[in-house]
Amino acid sequence: MSLFTAAPAAPDDAVLALVEHIAAHPDDGLSTAARAGVTPRRLTRLFTEQLGRAPGRYVRQARTEAAAHVLASTTLPMAGVAARCGFGSAETLRRAFTERFGIASSRYRPAMRPV
């Protein structure tokens, strides 16, 4: 069962650079517009046109997918996973995880452990 998606093909260099940065640093306090060198409005337009979602939604998805990987590969407590993946709290991570994958994060970890 693969929950992870490949990085989308983004023809705009600013969007591509941000997508790569987000994947490598999900815990980073992203000031996406400043990092991309475009206005927030332009960045939202680019993300929506090229990735089908606003920058904030894209970051949340990337963080949630990173959390799934950390949950499956470590024994960090939920608060540690949340901090490592850029969520403000374990509860925020739990809500995002359930919304994205339809399974509670507490049930995901045991399901992904090798038998």
Jmol script that loads the backbone (N, CA, C; Angstrom):
load data "model"
ATOM      1  N   MET A   1       0.853  -1.173   0.000  1.00  0.00           N
ATOM      2  CA  MET A   1       0.000   0.000   0.000  1.00  0.00           C
ATOM      3  C   MET A   1       0.892   1.226   0.000  1.00  0.00           C
ATOM      4  N   SER A   2       0.872   1.998  -1.058  1.00  0.00           N
ATOM      5  CA  SER A   2       1.704   3.185  -1.140  1.00  0.00           C
ATOM      6  C   SER A   2       0.840   4.422  -0.972  1.00  0.00           C
ATOM      7  N   LEU A   3       1.172   5.218   0.012  1.00  0.00           N
ATOM      8  CA  LEU A   3       0.437   6.450   0.270  1.00  0.00           C
ATOM      9  C   LEU A   3       1.113   7.645  -0.363  1.00  0.00           C
ATOM     10  N   PHE A   4       2.335   7.446  -0.832  1.00  0.00           N
ATOM     11  CA  PHE A   4       3.135   8.579  -1.247  1.00  0.00           C
ATOM     12  C   PHE A   4       3.006   8.826  -2.738  1.00  0.00           C
ATOM     13  N   THR A   5       3.010  10.079  -3.064  1.00  0.00           N
ATOM     14  CA  THR A   5       2.939  10.463  -4.462  1.00  0.00           C
ATOM     15  C   THR A   5       4.286  11.011  -4.882  1.00  0.00           C
ATOM     16  N   ALA A   6       4.596  10.844  -6.129  1.00  0.00           N
ATOM     17  CA  ALA A   6       5.838  11.400  -6.660  1.00  0.00           C
ATOM     18  C   ALA A   6       5.702  12.910  -6.733  1.00  0.00           C
ATOM     19  N   ALA A   7       6.819  13.591  -6.703  1.00  0.00           N
ATOM     20  CA  ALA A   7       6.784  15.044  -6.845  1.00  0.00           C
ATOM     21  C   ALA A   7       6.174  15.377  -8.194  1.00  0.00           C
ATOM     22  N   PRO A   8       5.236  16.320  -8.199  1.00  0.00           N
ATOM     23  CA  PRO A   8       4.584  16.659  -9.451  1.00  0.00           C
ATOM     24  C   PRO A   8       5.539  17.362 -10.407  1.00  0.00           C
ATOM     25  N   ALA A   9       5.251  17.232 -11.676  1.00  0.00           N
ATOM     26  CA  ALA A   9       6.035  17.955 -12.672  1.00  0.00           C
ATOM     27  C   ALA A   9       5.547  19.396 -12.690  1.00  0.00           C
ATOM     28  N   ALA A  10       6.402  20.309 -12.347  1.00  0.00           N
ATOM     29  CA  ALA A  10       6.032  21.719 -12.295  1.00  0.00           C
ATOM     30  C   ALA A  10       6.906  22.469 -13.287  1.00  0.00           C
ATOM     31  N   PRO A  11       6.328  22.949 -14.369  1.00  0.00           N
ATOM     32  CA  PRO A  11       7.140  23.604 -15.380  1.00  0.00           C
ATOM     33  C   PRO A  11       7.779  24.919 -14.936  1.00  0.00           C
ATOM     34  N   ASP A  12       7.195  25.606 -13.984  1.00  0.00           N
ATOM     35  CA  ASP A  12       7.743  26.882 -13.533  1.00  0.00           C
ATOM     36  C   ASP A  12       8.902  26.619 -12.571  1.00  0.00           C
ATOM     37  N   ASP A  13      10.046  27.254 -12.804  1.00  0.00           N
ATOM     38  CA  ASP A  13      11.235  27.025 -11.973  1.00  0.00           C
ATOM     39  C   ASP A  13      11.003  27.376 -10.504  1.00  0.00           C
ATOM     40  N   ALA A  14      10.257  28.444 -10.240  1.00  0.00           N
ATOM     41  CA  ALA A  14       9.997  28.846  -8.858  1.00  0.00           C
ATOM     42  C   ALA A  14       9.180  27.776  -8.141  1.00  0.00           C
ATOM     43  N   VAL A  15       8.183  27.235  -8.812  1.00  0.00           N
ATOM     44  CA  VAL A  15       7.348  26.199  -8.208  1.00  0.00           C
ATOM     45  C   VAL A  15       8.164  24.922  -8.012  1.00  0.00           C
ATOM     46  N   LEU A  16       8.935  24.552  -9.001  1.00  0.00           N
ATOM     47  CA  LEU A  16       9.761  23.354  -8.898  1.00  0.00           C
ATOM     48  C   LEU A  16      10.747  23.459  -7.728  1.00  0.00           C
ATOM     49  N   ALA A  17      11.376  24.596  -7.580  1.00  0.00           N
ATOM     50  CA  ALA A  17      12.323  24.795  -6.479  1.00  0.00           C
ATOM     51  C   ALA A  17      11.616  24.688  -5.128  1.00  0.00           C
ATOM     52  N   LEU A  18      10.420  25.244  -5.034  1.00  0.00           N
ATOM     53  CA  LEU A  18       9.674  25.160  -3.783  1.00  0.00           C
ATOM     54  C   LEU A  18       9.235  23.736  -3.483  1.00  0.00           C
ATOM     55  N   VAL A  19       8.774  23.022  -4.489  1.00  0.00           N
ATOM     56  CA  VAL A  19       8.348  21.637  -4.301  1.00  0.00           C
ATOM     57  C   VAL A  19       9.523  20.812  -3.769  1.00  0.00           C
ATOM     58  N   GLU A  20      10.684  21.004  -4.332  1.00  0.00           N
ATOM     59  CA  GLU A  20      11.871  20.280  -3.871  1.00  0.00           C
ATOM     60  C   GLU A  20      12.232  20.678  -2.437  1.00  0.00           C
ATOM     61  N   HIS A  21      12.140  21.968  -2.132  1.00  0.00           N
ATOM     62  CA  HIS A  21      12.455  22.433  -0.778  1.00  0.00           C
ATOM     63  C   HIS A  21      11.457  21.868   0.232  1.00  0.00           C
ATOM     64  N   ILE A  22      10.196  21.889  -0.102  1.00  0.00           N
ATOM     65  CA  ILE A  22       9.155  21.389   0.794  1.00  0.00           C
ATOM     66  C   ILE A  22       9.378  19.904   1.071  1.00  0.00           C
ATOM     67  N   ALA A  23       9.704  19.135   0.047  1.00  0.00           N
ATOM     68  CA  ALA A  23       9.940  17.699   0.227  1.00  0.00           C
ATOM     69  C   ALA A  23      11.147  17.439   1.129  1.00  0.00           C
ATOM     70  N   ALA A  24      12.178  18.230   0.994  1.00  0.00           N
ATOM     71  CA  ALA A  24      13.397  18.041   1.776  1.00  0.00           C
ATOM     72  C   ALA A  24      13.293  18.606   3.195  1.00  0.00           C
ATOM     73  N   HIS A  25      12.425  19.597   3.398  1.00  0.00           N
ATOM     74  CA  HIS A  25      12.339  20.286   4.692  1.00  0.00           C
ATOM     75  C   HIS A  25      10.883  20.488   5.112  1.00  0.00           C
ATOM     76  N   PRO A  26      10.136  19.414   5.384  1.00  0.00           N
ATOM     77  CA  PRO A  26       8.726  19.602   5.746  1.00  0.00           C
ATOM     78  C   PRO A  26       8.549  20.354   7.056  1.00  0.00           C
ATOM     79  N   ASP A  27       9.570  20.362   7.901  1.00  0.00           N
ATOM     80  CA  ASP A  27       9.481  21.054   9.183  1.00  0.00           C
ATOM     81  C   ASP A  27       9.842  22.524   9.090  1.00  0.00           C
ATOM     82  N   ASP A  28      10.296  22.958   7.945  1.00  0.00           N
ATOM     83  CA  ASP A  28      10.720  24.344   7.769  1.00  0.00           C
ATOM     84  C   ASP A  28       9.528  25.282   7.878  1.00  0.00           C
ATOM     85  N   GLY A  29       9.713  26.391   8.579  1.00  0.00           N
ATOM     86  CA  GLY A  29       8.696  27.428   8.605  1.00  0.00           C
ATOM     87  C   GLY A  29       8.732  28.124   7.250  1.00  0.00           C
ATOM     88  N   LEU A  30       7.899  27.660   6.356  1.00  0.00           N
ATOM     89  CA  LEU A  30       7.999  28.105   4.971  1.00  0.00           C
ATOM     90  C   LEU A  30       7.356  29.461   4.750  1.00  0.00           C
ATOM     91  N   SER A  31       8.156  30.365   4.296  1.00  0.00           N
ATOM     92  CA  SER A  31       7.638  31.617   3.765  1.00  0.00           C
ATOM     93  C   SER A  31       7.742  31.438   2.255  1.00  0.00           C
ATOM     94  N   THR A  32       6.807  30.704   1.712  1.00  0.00           N
ATOM     95  CA  THR A  32       6.928  30.219   0.339  1.00  0.00           C
ATOM     96  C   THR A  32       7.061  31.329  -0.691  1.00  0.00           C
ATOM     97  N   ALA A  33       6.304  32.379  -0.551  1.00  0.00           N
ATOM     98  CA  ALA A  33       6.369  33.442  -1.550  1.00  0.00           C
ATOM     99  C   ALA A  33       7.743  34.106  -1.557  1.00  0.00           C
ATOM    100  N   ALA A  34       8.267  34.390  -0.371  1.00  0.00           N
ATOM    101  CA  ALA A  34       9.583  35.025  -0.290  1.00  0.00           C
ATOM    102  C   ALA A  34      10.664  34.100  -0.836  1.00  0.00           C
ATOM    103  N   ARG A  35      10.572  32.831  -0.518  1.00  0.00           N
ATOM    104  CA  ARG A  35      11.555  31.860  -0.987  1.00  0.00           C
ATOM    105  C   ARG A  35      11.505  31.725  -2.506  1.00  0.00           C
ATOM    106  N   ALA A  36      10.310  31.842  -3.076  1.00  0.00           N
ATOM    107  CA  ALA A  36      10.146  31.697  -4.527  1.00  0.00           C
ATOM    108  C   ALA A  36      10.475  32.979  -5.275  1.00  0.00           C
ATOM    109  N   GLY A  37      10.517  34.090  -4.575  1.00  0.00           N
ATOM    110  CA  GLY A  37      10.817  35.354  -5.231  1.00  0.00           C
ATOM    111  C   GLY A  37       9.647  35.913  -6.031  1.00  0.00           C
ATOM    112  N   VAL A  38       8.434  35.510  -5.663  1.00  0.00           N
ATOM    113  CA  VAL A  38       7.237  36.037  -6.324  1.00  0.00           C
ATOM    114  C   VAL A  38       6.266  36.520  -5.252  1.00  0.00           C
ATOM    115  N   THR A  39       5.272  37.259  -5.662  1.00  0.00           N
ATOM    116  CA  THR A  39       4.281  37.735  -4.707  1.00  0.00           C
ATOM    117  C   THR A  39       3.419  36.561  -4.239  1.00  0.00           C
ATOM    118  N   PRO A  40       2.850  36.659  -3.041  1.00  0.00           N
ATOM    119  CA  PRO A  40       1.979  35.580  -2.567  1.00  0.00           C
ATOM    120  C   PRO A  40       0.828  35.282  -3.535  1.00  0.00           C
ATOM    121  N   ARG A  41       0.267  36.320  -4.108  1.00  0.00           N
ATOM    122  CA  ARG A  41      -0.834  36.128  -5.054  1.00  0.00           C
ATOM    123  C   ARG A  41      -0.375  35.354  -6.289  1.00  0.00           C
ATOM    124  N   ARG A  42       0.773  35.721  -6.829  1.00  0.00           N
ATOM    125  CA  ARG A  42       1.314  35.027  -8.004  1.00  0.00           C
ATOM    126  C   ARG A  42       1.662  33.577  -7.669  1.00  0.00           C
ATOM    127  N   LEU A  43       2.236  33.360  -6.491  1.00  0.00           N
ATOM    128  CA  LEU A  43       2.592  32.011  -6.080  1.00  0.00           C
ATOM    129  C   LEU A  43       1.335  31.137  -5.959  1.00  0.00           C
ATOM    130  N   THR A  44       0.297  31.671  -5.377  1.00  0.00           N
ATOM    131  CA  THR A  44      -0.962  30.926  -5.267  1.00  0.00           C
ATOM    132  C   THR A  44      -1.495  30.579  -6.647  1.00  0.00           C
ATOM    133  N   ARG A  45      -1.427  31.524  -7.546  1.00  0.00           N
ATOM    134  CA  ARG A  45      -1.880  31.278  -8.917  1.00  0.00           C
ATOM    135  C   ARG A  45      -1.043  30.178  -9.581  1.00  0.00           C
ATOM    136  N   LEU A  46       0.275  30.250  -9.445  1.00  0.00           N
ATOM    137  CA  LEU A  46       1.156  29.238 -10.041  1.00  0.00           C
ATOM    138  C   LEU A  46       0.889  27.844  -9.470  1.00  0.00           C
ATOM    139  N   PHE A  47       0.794  27.748  -8.151  1.00  0.00           N
ATOM    140  CA  PHE A  47       0.534  26.448  -7.538  1.00  0.00           C
ATOM    141  C   PHE A  47      -0.817  25.890  -7.994  1.00  0.00           C
ATOM    142  N   THR A  48      -1.816  26.737  -8.008  1.00  0.00           N
ATOM    143  CA  THR A  48      -3.144  26.283  -8.402  1.00  0.00           C
ATOM    144  C   THR A  48      -3.155  25.820  -9.852  1.00  0.00           C
ATOM    145  N   GLU A  49      -2.521  26.559 -10.728  1.00  0.00           N
ATOM    146  CA  GLU A  49      -2.484  26.187 -12.144  1.00  0.00           C
ATOM    147  C   GLU A  49      -1.667  24.922 -12.375  1.00  0.00           C
ATOM    148  N   GLN A  50      -0.519  24.801 -11.719  1.00  0.00           N
ATOM    149  CA  GLN A  50       0.418  23.729 -12.029  1.00  0.00           C
ATOM    150  C   GLN A  50       0.277  22.496 -11.133  1.00  0.00           C
ATOM    151  N   LEU A  51      -0.197  22.687  -9.918  1.00  0.00           N
ATOM    152  CA  LEU A  51      -0.272  21.573  -8.983  1.00  0.00           C
ATOM    153  C   LEU A  51      -1.694  21.267  -8.521  1.00  0.00           C
ATOM    154  N   GLY A  52      -2.613  22.125  -8.920  1.00  0.00           N
ATOM    155  CA  GLY A  52      -4.009  21.881  -8.578  1.00  0.00           C
ATOM    156  C   GLY A  52      -4.395  22.201  -7.152  1.00  0.00           C
ATOM    157  N   ARG A  53      -3.532  22.897  -6.419  1.00  0.00           N
ATOM    158  CA  ARG A  53      -3.862  23.286  -5.049  1.00  0.00           C
ATOM    159  C   ARG A  53      -3.027  24.494  -4.629  1.00  0.00           C
ATOM    160  N   ALA A  54      -3.511  25.186  -3.633  1.00  0.00           N
ATOM    161  CA  ALA A  54      -2.804  26.358  -3.098  1.00  0.00           C
ATOM    162  C   ALA A  54      -1.544  25.904  -2.366  1.00  0.00           C
ATOM    163  N   PRO A  55      -0.565  26.794  -2.205  1.00  0.00           N
ATOM    164  CA  PRO A  55       0.682  26.417  -1.533  1.00  0.00           C
ATOM    165  C   PRO A  55       0.473  25.827  -0.140  1.00  0.00           C
ATOM    166  N   GLY A  56      -0.405  26.407   0.644  1.00  0.00           N
ATOM    167  CA  GLY A  56      -0.655  25.897   1.994  1.00  0.00           C
ATOM    168  C   GLY A  56      -1.176  24.475   1.997  1.00  0.00           C
ATOM    169  N   ARG A  57      -2.061  24.186   1.077  1.00  0.00           N
ATOM    170  CA  ARG A  57      -2.603  22.815   0.974  1.00  0.00           C
ATOM    171  C   ARG A  57      -1.516  21.846   0.518  1.00  0.00           C
ATOM    172  N   TYR A  58      -0.666  22.297  -0.390  1.00  0.00           N
ATOM    173  CA  TYR A  58       0.425  21.442  -0.849  1.00  0.00           C
ATOM    174  C   TYR A  58       1.388  21.133   0.298  1.00  0.00           C
ATOM    175  N   VAL A  59       1.731  22.146   1.082  1.00  0.00           N
ATOM    176  CA  VAL A  59       2.637  21.961   2.213  1.00  0.00           C
ATOM    177  C   VAL A  59       2.022  20.993   3.220  1.00  0.00           C
ATOM    178  N   ARG A  60       0.746  21.151   3.513  1.00  0.00           N
ATOM    179  CA  ARG A  60       0.077  20.253   4.466  1.00  0.00           C
ATOM    180  C   ARG A  60       0.121  18.805   3.965  1.00  0.00           C
ATOM    181  N   GLN A  61      -0.115  18.600   2.678  1.00  0.00           N
ATOM    182  CA  GLN A  61      -0.055  17.250   2.113  1.00  0.00           C
ATOM    183  C   GLN A  61       1.361  16.685   2.227  1.00  0.00           C
ATOM    184  N   ALA A  62       2.353  17.487   1.887  1.00  0.00           N
ATOM    185  CA  ALA A  62       3.746  17.025   1.966  1.00  0.00           C
ATOM    186  C   ALA A  62       4.124  16.683   3.399  1.00  0.00           C
ATOM    187  N   ARG A  63       3.702  17.498   4.347  1.00  0.00           N
ATOM    188  CA  ARG A  63       4.001  17.231   5.749  1.00  0.00           C
ATOM    189  C   ARG A  63       3.315  15.960   6.232  1.00  0.00           C
ATOM    190  N   THR A  64       2.088  15.765   5.802  1.00  0.00           N
ATOM    191  CA  THR A  64       1.347  14.573   6.211  1.00  0.00           C
ATOM    192  C   THR A  64       1.998  13.316   5.643  1.00  0.00           C
ATOM    193  N   GLU A  65       2.440  13.380   4.413  1.00  0.00           N
ATOM    194  CA  GLU A  65       3.116  12.234   3.807  1.00  0.00           C
ATOM    195  C   GLU A  65       4.472  11.975   4.480  1.00  0.00           C
ATOM    196  N   ALA A  66       5.164  13.039   4.849  1.00  0.00           N
ATOM    197  CA  ALA A  66       6.420  12.873   5.585  1.00  0.00           C
ATOM    198  C   ALA A  66       6.144  12.217   6.939  1.00  0.00           C
ATOM    199  N   ALA A  67       5.065  12.613   7.588  1.00  0.00           N
ATOM    200  CA  ALA A  67       4.701  12.029   8.882  1.00  0.00           C
ATOM    201  C   ALA A  67       4.405  10.536   8.735  1.00  0.00           C
ATOM    202  N   ALA A  68       3.755  10.157   7.651  1.00  0.00           N
ATOM    203  CA  ALA A  68       3.476   8.736   7.419  1.00  0.00           C
ATOM    204  C   ALA A  68       4.785   7.957   7.324  1.00  0.00           C
ATOM    205  N   HIS A  69       5.743   8.516   6.640  1.00  0.00           N
ATOM    206  CA  HIS A  69       7.048   7.856   6.520  1.00  0.00           C
ATOM    207  C   HIS A  69       7.735   7.748   7.882  1.00  0.00           C
ATOM    208  N   VAL A  70       7.720   8.818   8.656  1.00  0.00           N
ATOM    209  CA  VAL A  70       8.357   8.819   9.973  1.00  0.00           C
ATOM    210  C   VAL A  70       7.645   7.836  10.902  1.00  0.00           C
ATOM    211  N   LEU A  71       6.333   7.799  10.861  1.00  0.00           N
ATOM    212  CA  LEU A  71       5.589   6.862  11.699  1.00  0.00           C
ATOM    213  C   LEU A  71       5.956   5.417  11.373  1.00  0.00           C
ATOM    214  N   ALA A  72       6.114   5.131  10.101  1.00  0.00           N
ATOM    215  CA  ALA A  72       6.405   3.759   9.675  1.00  0.00           C
ATOM    216  C   ALA A  72       7.851   3.347   9.948  1.00  0.00           C
ATOM    217  N   SER A  73       8.738   4.310  10.074  1.00  0.00           N
ATOM    218  CA  SER A  73      10.154   3.962  10.155  1.00  0.00           C
ATOM    219  C   SER A  73      10.836   4.304  11.477  1.00  0.00           C
ATOM    220  N   THR A  74      10.100   4.881  12.421  1.00  0.00           N
ATOM    221  CA  THR A  74      10.698   5.231  13.715  1.00  0.00           C
ATOM    222  C   THR A  74       9.751   4.871  14.849  1.00  0.00           C
ATOM    223  N   THR A  75      10.237   5.039  16.052  1.00  0.00           N
ATOM    224  CA  THR A  75       9.389   4.857  17.241  1.00  0.00           C
ATOM    225  C   THR A  75       9.181   6.188  17.960  1.00  0.00           C
ATOM    226  N   LEU A  76       9.421   7.277  17.261  1.00  0.00           N
ATOM    227  CA  LEU A  76       9.210   8.593  17.874  1.00  0.00           C
ATOM    228  C   LEU A  76       7.776   8.715  18.382  1.00  0.00           C
ATOM    229  N   PRO A  77       7.592   9.374  19.520  1.00  0.00           N
ATOM    230  CA  PRO A  77       6.221   9.627  19.973  1.00  0.00           C
ATOM    231  C   PRO A  77       5.540  10.598  19.009  1.00  0.00           C
ATOM    232  N   MET A  78       4.240  10.627  19.057  1.00  0.00           N
ATOM    233  CA  MET A  78       3.462  11.442  18.123  1.00  0.00           C
ATOM    234  C   MET A  78       3.887  12.911  18.159  1.00  0.00           C
ATOM    235  N   ALA A  79       4.187  13.445  19.327  1.00  0.00           N
ATOM    236  CA  ALA A  79       4.632  14.845  19.413  1.00  0.00           C
ATOM    237  C   ALA A  79       5.950  15.045  18.669  1.00  0.00           C
ATOM    238  N   GLY A  80       6.837  14.073  18.753  1.00  0.00           N
ATOM    239  CA  GLY A  80       8.114  14.146  18.036  1.00  0.00           C
ATOM    240  C   GLY A  80       7.927  14.072  16.528  1.00  0.00           C
ATOM    241  N   VAL A  81       7.019  13.216  16.095  1.00  0.00           N
ATOM    242  CA  VAL A  81       6.713  13.114  14.663  1.00  0.00           C
ATOM    243  C   VAL A  81       6.133  14.439  14.171  1.00  0.00           C
ATOM    244  N   ALA A  82       5.225  14.992  14.950  1.00  0.00           N
ATOM    245  CA  ALA A  82       4.604  16.266  14.576  1.00  0.00           C
ATOM    246  C   ALA A  82       5.657  17.362  14.435  1.00  0.00           C
ATOM    247  N   ALA A  83       6.557  17.464  15.396  1.00  0.00           N
ATOM    248  CA  ALA A  83       7.601  18.489  15.348  1.00  0.00           C
ATOM    249  C   ALA A  83       8.533  18.269  14.165  1.00  0.00           C
ATOM    250  N   ARG A  84       8.939  17.030  13.922  1.00  0.00           N
ATOM    251  CA  ARG A  84       9.865  16.730  12.827  1.00  0.00           C
ATOM    252  C   ARG A  84       9.251  17.064  11.465  1.00  0.00           C
ATOM    253  N   CYS A  85       7.929  16.964  11.377  1.00  0.00           N
ATOM    254  CA  CYS A  85       7.267  17.144  10.076  1.00  0.00           C
ATOM    255  C   CYS A  85       6.588  18.503   9.921  1.00  0.00           C
ATOM    256  N   GLY A  86       6.785  19.401  10.869  1.00  0.00           N
ATOM    257  CA  GLY A  86       6.300  20.763  10.712  1.00  0.00           C
ATOM    258  C   GLY A  86       4.903  21.035  11.228  1.00  0.00           C
ATOM    259  N   PHE A  87       4.331  20.112  11.991  1.00  0.00           N
ATOM    260  CA  PHE A  87       3.011  20.353  12.572  1.00  0.00           C
ATOM    261  C   PHE A  87       3.175  21.016  13.927  1.00  0.00           C
ATOM    262  N   GLY A  88       2.261  21.898  14.261  1.00  0.00           N
ATOM    263  CA  GLY A  88       2.348  22.619  15.526  1.00  0.00           C
ATOM    264  C   GLY A  88       2.078  21.767  16.742  1.00  0.00           C
ATOM    265  N   SER A  89       1.331  20.682  16.561  1.00  0.00           N
ATOM    266  CA  SER A  89       1.001  19.811  17.683  1.00  0.00           C
ATOM    267  C   SER A  89       0.675  18.416  17.171  1.00  0.00           C
ATOM    268  N   ALA A  90       0.676  17.474  18.088  1.00  0.00           N
ATOM    269  CA  ALA A  90       0.313  16.103  17.732  1.00  0.00           C
ATOM    270  C   ALA A  90      -1.142  16.042  17.283  1.00  0.00           C
ATOM    271  N   GLU A  91      -1.996  16.851  17.883  1.00  0.00           N
ATOM    272  CA  GLU A  91      -3.418  16.847  17.500  1.00  0.00           C
ATOM    273  C   GLU A  91      -3.597  17.357  16.062  1.00  0.00           C
ATOM    274  N   THR A  92      -2.855  18.373  15.680  1.00  0.00           N
ATOM    275  CA  THR A  92      -2.926  18.870  14.306  1.00  0.00           C
ATOM    276  C   THR A  92      -2.476  17.784  13.333  1.00  0.00           C
ATOM    277  N   LEU A  93      -1.430  17.071  13.694  1.00  0.00           N
ATOM    278  CA  LEU A  93      -0.966  15.954  12.871  1.00  0.00           C
ATOM    279  C   LEU A  93      -2.046  14.882  12.772  1.00  0.00           C
ATOM    280  N   ARG A  94      -2.650  14.528  13.878  1.00  0.00           N
ATOM    281  CA  ARG A  94      -3.691  13.483  13.865  1.00  0.00           C
ATOM    282  C   ARG A  94      -4.837  13.852  12.928  1.00  0.00           C
ATOM    283  N   ARG A  95      -5.291  15.088  13.018  1.00  0.00           N
ATOM    284  CA  ARG A  95      -6.399  15.522  12.150  1.00  0.00           C
ATOM    285  C   ARG A  95      -6.001  15.495  10.687  1.00  0.00           C
ATOM    286  N   ALA A  96      -4.811  16.023  10.377  1.00  0.00           N
ATOM    287  CA  ALA A  96      -4.341  16.043   8.987  1.00  0.00           C
ATOM    288  C   ALA A  96      -4.177  14.625   8.454  1.00  0.00           C
ATOM    289  N   PHE A  97      -3.658  13.734   9.283  1.00  0.00           N
ATOM    290  CA  PHE A  97      -3.413  12.359   8.867  1.00  0.00           C
ATOM    291  C   PHE A  97      -4.729  11.654   8.540  1.00  0.00           C
ATOM    292  N   THR A  98      -5.694  11.784   9.417  1.00  0.00           N
ATOM    293  CA  THR A  98      -6.993  11.145   9.199  1.00  0.00           C
ATOM    294  C   THR A  98      -7.678  11.731   7.973  1.00  0.00           C
ATOM    295  N   GLU A  99      -7.580  13.029   7.804  1.00  0.00           N
ATOM    296  CA  GLU A  99      -8.184  13.684   6.634  1.00  0.00           C
ATOM    297  C   GLU A  99      -7.539  13.204   5.340  1.00  0.00           C
ATOM    298  N   ARG A 100      -6.234  13.066   5.329  1.00  0.00           N
ATOM    299  CA  ARG A 100      -5.505  12.700   4.111  1.00  0.00           C
ATOM    300  C   ARG A 100      -5.624  11.221   3.767  1.00  0.00           C
ATOM    301  N   PHE A 101      -5.473  10.355   4.777  1.00  0.00           N
ATOM    302  CA  PHE A 101      -5.382   8.926   4.515  1.00  0.00           C
ATOM    303  C   PHE A 101      -6.593   8.116   4.959  1.00  0.00           C
ATOM    304  N   GLY A 102      -7.493   8.727   5.715  1.00  0.00           N
ATOM    305  CA  GLY A 102      -8.686   8.013   6.150  1.00  0.00           C
ATOM    306  C   GLY A 102      -8.425   6.968   7.224  1.00  0.00           C
ATOM    307  N   ILE A 103      -7.301   7.059   7.890  1.00  0.00           N
ATOM    308  CA  ILE A 103      -6.952   6.143   8.978  1.00  0.00           C
ATOM    309  C   ILE A 103      -6.285   6.962  10.074  1.00  0.00           C
ATOM    310  N   ALA A 104      -6.547   6.599  11.302  1.00  0.00           N
ATOM    311  CA  ALA A 104      -5.912   7.306  12.415  1.00  0.00           C
ATOM    312  C   ALA A 104      -4.418   7.016  12.413  1.00  0.00           C
ATOM    313  N   SER A 105      -3.638   8.012  12.725  1.00  0.00           N
ATOM    314  CA  SER A 105      -2.189   7.827  12.758  1.00  0.00           C
ATOM    315  C   SER A 105      -1.805   6.755  13.775  1.00  0.00           C
ATOM    316  N   SER A 106      -2.551   6.633  14.853  1.00  0.00           N
ATOM    317  CA  SER A 106      -2.261   5.613  15.867  1.00  0.00           C
ATOM    318  C   SER A 106      -2.498   4.196  15.337  1.00  0.00           C
ATOM    319  N   ARG A 107      -3.357   4.041  14.358  1.00  0.00           N
ATOM    320  CA  ARG A 107      -3.590   2.727  13.744  1.00  0.00           C
ATOM    321  C   ARG A 107      -2.641   2.477  12.579  1.00  0.00           C
ATOM    322  N   TYR A 108      -2.142   3.542  11.983  1.00  0.00           N
ATOM    323  CA  TYR A 108      -1.253   3.406  10.826  1.00  0.00           C
ATOM    324  C   TYR A 108       0.082   2.775  11.215  1.00  0.00           C
ATOM    325  N   ARG A 109       0.671   3.274  12.280  1.00  0.00           N
ATOM    326  CA  ARG A 109       2.002   2.794  12.679  1.00  0.00           C
ATOM    327  C   ARG A 109       2.029   1.278  12.876  1.00  0.00           C
ATOM    328  N   PRO A 110       1.148   0.686  13.673  1.00  0.00           N
ATOM    329  CA  PRO A 110       1.208  -0.772  13.823  1.00  0.00           C
ATOM    330  C   PRO A 110       0.920  -1.520  12.514  1.00  0.00           C
ATOM    331  N   ALA A 111       0.110  -0.951  11.665  1.00  0.00           N
ATOM    332  CA  ALA A 111      -0.223  -1.606  10.396  1.00  0.00           C
ATOM    333  C   ALA A 111       0.972  -1.632   9.450  1.00  0.00           C
ATOM    334  N   MET A 112       1.886  -0.696   9.591  1.00  0.00           N
ATOM    335  CA  MET A 112       3.035  -0.606   8.677  1.00  0.00           C
ATOM    336  C   MET A 112       4.278  -1.322   9.207  1.00  0.00           C
ATOM    337  N   ARG A 113       4.242  -1.778  10.435  1.00  0.00           N
ATOM    338  CA  ARG A 113       5.393  -2.490  10.991  1.00  0.00           C
ATOM    339  C   ARG A 113       5.514  -3.861  10.335  1.00  0.00           C
ATOM    340  N   PRO A 114       6.713  -4.270  10.003  1.00  0.00           N
ATOM    341  CA  PRO A 114       6.903  -5.612   9.446  1.00  0.00           C
ATOM    342  C   PRO A 114       6.542  -6.680  10.484  1.00  0.00           C
ATOM    343  N   VAL A 115       6.012  -7.761  10.022  1.00  0.00           N
ATOM    344  CA  VAL A 115       5.600  -8.843  10.930  1.00  0.00           C
ATOM    345  C   VAL A 115       6.738  -9.775  11.210  1.00  0.00           C
TER     346      VAL A 115
END
end "model"
wireframe off; spacefill off
backbone 0.3
color backbone group
